[in-house]
Amino acid sequence: MVMRKCYKVKKPLEILEKGDVEKIHQTSVKVLEEVGVKMDHPEALKLFRDNGCEVDEAKKVVKIKENLIKEQLKHVRKMFDVYSRDLERMEVGTGYFYMLSPSDNAFLVDIDSSRRRPGSVEDCRQMARLVDALEFYHICCTPLLPQELPATVRGLTASVETLKNMSKHYLPEPVTAAEVKYLIDMGEAIAGGREELTKKPVISSYVCPNAPLVFPDISLSVILGYATRGLPVTISSAPISGLGSPITMAGTMAIQTAENLAGITLTQLVRKGCPQLYGGSALSFDMGTGTLAHGAIEFSIFSLAEAQMARYYGVPHYGAGGLTNSKLGDTQAGYEKMATTLLSYHAGADWAVECSLENHGLYAAEDLILQNEISGIVQRTGHAFEINEETLAFDLIKKVGIGGEYLAEKHTRTNMRRDYWYPPLTDRTSYETWMTKGAKDFRTRANERAKQMLADYQPTPLDMGISKKLDEILEKAKKELGR
């Protein structure tokens, strides 16, 4: 596992006035009190009913009072720990910024032919290994869902292969209630047992309600299953403006905040103090093309507002960065990914997930390399520079004097890397040097680096006994769910 810690900015950017934050909150509370939210699971309905909420059993709609929301928010932990597969501790809510890899793609760009094709089991292995090798990815999601397998076992097979080929913290997204149980079993196998997994969560998960205001069975199964065990749960509301929420950004924020508050309230009713993140991935809808606009600058504006709401509620924030509508690692991918990553970072996000190419629909090794480069540059913007007697260098300035030269000075050699980060793939050579090296564009260099890393890098091997347990869990799932 290769991983570099990224510190959060000292003063997060804020885009909302204090009064506007309160207006969003009050509108969201009115939505939950007067409109309600659909909870498509009997256990969730019972929990809300037992805690004084108005529940329409026929419509499965719950109306949640503000006092219950505020009471449950008191139990949310402002800081907690998650762990890598190798049980390395990662602090959440203490100032670190963690980047998540893209998740659950069906297609990828072939590393040899550069053609789009369905992902396979082998692709899942390779991309998990590449994520493990890149230093600015801190959490690994399931890279690809192998299309050669039946839908019933794609996700769980991919989970096993991901866990075997990387050693970072793992964040899968279950798509059925049955998967929740088996994923928790896998976490127990990695951590060393039931109690050990609760103490040192090596897996976590997130849920996306179906906007507007619907928590489907699978989302609730994740909340109930993970929260019961005290495992981290992110409520990541992702309304699409004009479709699942009002076309205005303020109206979209009201829907998103209501969904997040409902999910957080339920999680804490299941288990008070359960580790939790306040997620946000509100999207604009391009009315001209009829597609989602992942790379739109409005997504970044939403990120700033979402992080501000998370701080208002005192909950660590899960956002997104590295988003693009581009189908290639081209100029458009570069500027859209830079904008969404930079603003998510400066919004003060604790976790940020990259969403790959083509509106979160196309995985690519070159994209991982590009985003890793962008994340390193963005991380550098969070720190100014140290000011002390040595760095101000008055004695050196006096020695060199007017019209002198600093290149040969020991101070230059000693401090040349103190304030500067050198992106590994960014080309800063002269035109002539670039030509003699093959005149390669960034995509070509990224492709070559990905191939070299896959040839050279080997993740920490998973213990054979644990590997066998994962295989047994998968075989049990296949028998129950059908191959």
N, C-alpha and C positions, 0 to 999 in steps of 0.2 A: 504494500500500500504506500503510495506517494501522496502526501497531503501537506499543503501549506495553510496555516491559519490566516484568516482574513479578518481584520478588526473592523468593527462598525465605526462609522464616522462619529465624532464627538458631538456634533450639533446637527441632528437630522433636519433635512429640509421640510418645511411645512407649507402647504398650499392653501389650507383652510383657515379662516379666522376662527377664533375661539367660539364666537357666537354661532358660526355656521356648523361647527362640530356638534354643538348642543341641538341645533335645529334638525340635523340628520338623526341624532339619537332620539329626539322626541317623536319625529315622524315614524321612525322604525318601531318605537314602542306602540304608537297608535295602530300601526299595521298589525302588530302581534296581538294587541288587545281587541281590536275591532274587526279585523279581517281574519286573523289567525293563520295557521300553517298546517298543511296536511302531513300527518305522520302515519305512514303506511306500515305500522307494526303494532300488534296488540300490546306488547310489553311497554313500548314507548307511551302509548295512550294511557295505560294503567299508571305509569309513573307520574304523568302530568295530572291525571285525575286525582291520584292519592295526595298530590301536593296542591290541591285547591283550584286547579284550572278547569275552565269550562271545556268539556269534551263532547263533540258530536260524534257518537259512535258510528252512525250510518255513513257520514261523510268522511270520518277519520280526521276531523279538523279540531285542532287545539287552539284555544285562545289563552295567551300567556300574559299575566299581569306584570307590571314593571317591578313591583316589590319582590316577586320571585326571581326575576332576572338579576336584580341588584344583589339579592342574597346569595345566589349561586356564583356570581362574579367574585365575591369575596373569597371563595374557595380556590379560585384558579391560581396556580403557582406562577409567580413572576419569573422564576428561574428553575430549571431542572436539568438533568443530565441524560444524554443518550450515549450509546456505546457503539463502537465499530464491531465488526465480526470478531476481531481479535481482542475485544473488551477494552479498547482504548477509550477513555472518557472524553466526551465532548460537551462543553457547557453551553446551554441554551438560555438566552435572556441576559447574559452577562457582558455583551459587547462584541461577540464574535459573529461574523457573517459567513453563512455556509451556503455553498452552491450545490444544487441538486442536478443530477443528469436528466436528460429527456426520458420519457417513460412510455411504455406500452404501444410502440409504433408497430404497424402492420407491414410497412414498406421501408426499404433502405436504398441508398445509392451504393451500388456495387463498387467496392474499392478498386477493382481492376478495370471494369468496363465503363464505369461512371454512369451506368444505366439504372433506372429505377426498377426494382423487382421486389417480390414478397420476401419477408424476412424468414429465416430458418432457425433451427436449434443451434447450429454452428455459428450463425451470425450473432445470436444472443450471447454465446460464450465469448466470442471475439470482442464484442463491444463492451461487455462487462469488464473484460481484462483491460481494454483501453481506458475506460473510465478510472479503473484502479490505478493506472499508470500516470494519469494527468493530475498535477498537483493542486489545481484550483477547483477540482470537483471534490466535495467533502462527503456527499451522500449519494449512494447509487440507487436509482430506481430501476425497475425491470426494463431493459432496453427495448426488446422486441418480443412480440407474440408470434411464435413459430407457426406460419401459415400452413405447413404440411401436416399439422396435428389437428385432431378434432377440437372444436371450440371449447368443449367441456374440460379439457386438460391443458390447453395452451398456457394459461396463466401460471398454473402450478408447476408445470414442466419448466417454464422460463424462470420461475423463482428458484427452483433447485439449481439450474445451470448458472444463474446469476450468483447465488451464494457460494457456489464452488469456484467461481472464477474471479472473485474480488473479495476484499476484506474490509471494505468501508461499511458504515451504517447502511441498512437496507430499508427502503421505503417502497413497498409494493402497493398496488391499487386493486383490491379484490373486486371481482365483477359478479360474484354470487355469494350468497350467505354461506354455502359450504366451503368456499375458499377461505373464509375468515378463520374457521377452525383449523384448517390444515396449515395455514400460514403461521398461526400462533404455535402449533406443534413444531414447525420448523424453527421458530424463534427459541423455543424451549430446548431443542436439540443443540442449537448453537450456544446458548447461554449456559446450559448445564442443568436445566430443570425449571419447574414452574416458579418457585420463589426467586430463583436466580434471574429469570427473565424479567420479573417485576422490578427487582432491584437494579438490574442492568439491562435496560431495554435495547436489544440489538436490532429490533425492527420497530417501525412505527407505521402509521397509515394516515390517509386523508380521505375526506368525502366531499363530493360536490353535489349539493342539493340540486334538484331540477327546478330552475327558476321558471315561473315565479312561485315561491313558497311551497314547494313540495319536497319532502324527504322520502324517497322511495325505500322499499324494503332493504335493498342492498346497503344503502347509506346507513340506515338504522342498525342493520346487522353489524356493520363495522363499528359504529359507536358503542353499541351494547357489548359486543365481543371484546373489543380492545379496552374500553373503559372498565369493564368488570375486572380485568387483569391489571389495571393501572398502567396500561401502555399508552404512549403518546398518540393523541388524535388531533388532526387538523381539520377544522371546518373551513373549507375553501369555497365560498360562494362565488360562482362565476356567471352572473347574469349577462345576457347579451342585450345591449340597449336597443330598444325598438322591437325586440322579439320577446325576451323573457323579463323585460323591465321597461319602464318608460324610456322614450328616446332621449330625454334629458339626462345629463350625467348626475345631477342631483337626485332625480327619481331613481336612477339605477343604484346609487349609493344607499338610498333608503331601503330598497328591496334587499340589497346585499347585506346591509347591516342587520336587518331583521332576521335573515336566514342564519347569519353567523351567531346572533344572540340566541336564537332558538336552539341551534346545535350545541352551543356552549352550555346553555342551561340544562339540556338533556344530559350531556356528558357528566356534568357535576352532580346531577340527581342520581346517576348510576353509581358514581364513585367520587366523593368529594376529594379535591386535591389531585385528580387525575391530570397528568401533564397534557398541556393543550396549547395549540397555536391558533391565532386568529388569522384565517386565510383570506386572500383576496385576489381574484383574477377577473375582474369585470372587463368585458370586451365591448368594443364598438362594432357595429355592423355596417359594412360598406354598402350603402343603398344603390350605388352605381353598378357594382359587380354581383351583389347578392351573396357575398362571402364574409366570413369573419375577418377582422382586421387586427390580427395579432401584433403586427409590426407598427401599428398606428401610434403616433405620439400621444394620443388620448389614453392609450393603455398605460403609459408611464405616468400621466397625470392622475389616473385612477390609483396607481401604485402609491403615489405620494399621499393621496387622501386616505387610502386603506390603512397604511402604516400609522397615520395620524389617529385614525379611529382606534386602532389596536392599542396605541399608547394611552388613549383616553380611557379605555377599559382596563388597562394594566395587564394585557395579555401579550406574550411574545408574538411576533408577526411573521407569517408565511406569505411571501409574495412570489413574483415571477420576474425573470430577466432572460435575456437572450432569445427574444421572440422575433419572428420574421414571417412574412408572407412569401419570401423568395423560395425558389425550388433548388437553388444552387448556392454554394458558398461564394457569392459574388459581391459586387459593391452594395447592392440593396441589402443583402444579408448583413454585411458589415455595419452599415449605418443604423439599421433597425435594431440589431442586436446590441450595438454599443449604447444607443439611446435608452433602450429598455433596461439594460443591465446597470448603466450608470445611475439612472434615476431610482431604480429599485434599491441600489446600494445606498445612495444618499438619502433615500426615504427612511433609512434605519431598519430595513428588514433584517430579521434574524436568519431566515431561510429564504432562498429564492430558487425556483425551479426553472431550468432551461426548457424550452418547448420545441426544440428542433426546427427543421425546415418545413415549408409548405403548411403553415398553420397547424403546427404540432402533428404533422402527418407523415413526415419523411425523415428517417434516421440516416446519418452519414458520418463516417469517420472524420472526414474533413471538417464537418460542422463542430465536432467535439474539439478538434484542434483549434479552430477559429475561436470558439467560445472560451476555451482555456486561456488563449492569448488576450482576449478582451477582458476576462475576469482579472487577470494579472494587472493589466493597465488600470482598470477601474479601482482595484484594491489600492493601488499606489496613490490615487487621488484622495484617499481618506486620511492621509498623513501629510503634515506640512514638512518641516525640517527642523532639526535640532539646533538650538541657538545657545552657544556657550563660548568660552574663550578660544577653544581649539577651532570650532567651526567658523567663528567670526574672523579668525586668522589675522589679527592686526599686526603681529610681529612679522608674519610672512609678507604681508602687504608692504610693510616698512622696509623689509630686506630687499624685495624685488624692485620696489620703487617705481618711478614713472617710466612707462615704456618698456618694462621688463618682460620676462617670460616665466610662466608658472609650470610648463609641461615637465620639465626635468626635476622639479622639486619633490622631495620625499613626501611632503604633505599631500601632493597630488596623487602619488602612488598609493599612499595609505588610505586616502578617503575617496578614491574614485568610484567606489560602489556604495558609499554611505547614503547618498541622497538620490541615487539614480537606479532605475530598474531597466534592464535590457531585455525586451521581449525576444524570445528565442527565434521566432520566425519572421519578425518584422525586418524588412530589408532596408538598410541605411547606407549601402555601398554606393559608389559612384556608378554612373551609367555604364562606363567602360568595364568596370569590375562585374557588374550585373550581367553584362553581355557575355563575358568570358566564362561565367558560371552557368550559362545555358539560358539566360533571359527568362527565368521561370517566374510565373505569377504566383500569387499567394496560394491559390487552390492546388497548384502543382506541388509547391513546397509542403503544404499541409498533407497532401496525399502521400508524399514520400516519407514524411515524418511518422505518419500513422502506420505505414507499412513497417518502418524500421522499429518502432516501439512494439508492434505486435510480434516482430521477429525476436526482439531482445528481452522483453519484459515477461517475467513470470511472477504471478501473485503468490502470496504466502499460501502454501498448500493447506487445504482444509484437512483437519484430523480425519484419518481413515474411518474411525468409529463414527464420527459425526456425519461424514459423507454417506456411510451406510445407512444411518438413521434417516437421512433425508430421502434416500432412495426408497426406503421402506414406507415412509409417509406418502410419497408419490404413488407407489404401487397400490397402497390402500385406497388412495383417492381415485385412482383409475378404476379400481373394482367397483367403488361406490358410484362414481359419476359416469362410468362408461368411457371406453377409449375412443 
